[in-house]
Amino acid sequence: EGWQTARARMPFEPITLMITGLALAISSGFFGLLSGGGFLQGIWLPFFEVPILGYVKLGTPLLFDVGVYFVVIGFTIKCAEALGTEGE
């Protein structure tokens, strides 16, 4: 009952989350190459103001970090599932 119920409620597969995260992290490196720099060179968007946070500067390092976050979360879910279904 436990993991089957949890899997039915998940809107995505952990493997899909890991693949998406890896694609985001790798693609963030190509923006530097496309701009004439090196792989994983940071490219920054201009400042813009967010009401509570103030001035925010977004760039490819954030894209890389979100990709790594997705990989780690997907891997953690997959490991928890493997440990939870080991006796079944």
N, C-alpha and C positions, 0 to 999 in steps of 0.2 A: 504493500500500500504506500509506503513512505516516498520512495523516489519516483514511482510512477505518477503519483499525484503532483509532486514537485515539477517533474518534466512536462506534464500536461499544462502546467501554468506558465512555463517559461516561453516567452515570445520568440526565442531564438535558440539555436544550438550552440553550445560552448565552442565547438570547432569553428563555426561560422564567425563567432566573435573574435576568436584568435586570428583567423585568416584576415578578417577586416582590419584588425589592429595592426597586423604585420604589414598589410598593404598601405595603411596610413603612414606608418613609421618609415617605410622604404620610400614612399612617394614624396615625403617631406624632404628627403635628400636630393631628389631630382630638381626641385625648384632652384636650388643653388647652382646646379649645372646649367639649367636653362637660362639663368641670368648671367652666365659668363664666369661664375665663381667655381668653387669646388663642391664636391658631394657633401651634403649636410651643412653647407654654409647657411647661416641664418638669413632669411629674407623677412623684412619687417614691413607691415602695413603702416600707413600714417596713423598718428594719434587720433582717437575719437573719444568723446566723453560719454560715460555710462553714469546715469543719475546717482547711484549710491557709491560706486567705486571711484568715480572721478575719471581722470584721463587714463586710457588703457591703450597699450601697444600690443597688437597681435602679430604673430609671425609663425614661421615654420617650426621653431622649437615647441610651440604649443601643440601643433599638429603631431609632431613626433611623440610628445608626452602623452597625448590622448591615445595614440596608437599603442604605446607601451602599456598604458592603463588597460586597454581592451584585451591585450594579450594576457596580462597577469590575471584579470578577472575571469576570463574564459578558462585559463589553465587551472585556476583555483576551483572553479565550479566543476570542471572535469575530474580533478583529483578527489574532491569531496564526493562526487558521484561514484567514483571507482571504490573509494573506501566504504561508502554506504551500501553498496550492492555486492560487496565481496562475498558475503555468506549466502547469497541467493542463488 
